[in-house]
Amino acid sequence: MEQQAKELTQLGGKVQRPWEDWWQKKRDQNDKLLIVTDKSQIDIVRDLLNKAKYGDLIADINVKGLDELTPLHIVSAEGYIEIVMLLVKQ
């Protein structure tokens, strides 16, 4: 029991398990992807989808924003063809 307590991290007065940190990082990546696709920042999109750099923490191309749109919906509607092609290849 004491060993398990040591494995938990203390954050802002809350005890958080290591996997919760992973999910928070994954949500952050997904949020970044939604933001940059709206602004046509292809270099940042490429970076967020770089599996060699982020491993399983790459952004999820199927993530939906508050408006229920995915990054592909956003870039298609805005006519950002290069990003459309990048997302389709993923």
Secondary structure, DSSP 4 states (H G I P E B T S, - for coil): -HHHHHHSEEETTEEE-HHHHHHHHHHHHHHHHHHHHHTT-HHHHHHHT-HHHHGGGSPPTT---TTS--HHHHHHHHT-HHHHHHHHH-
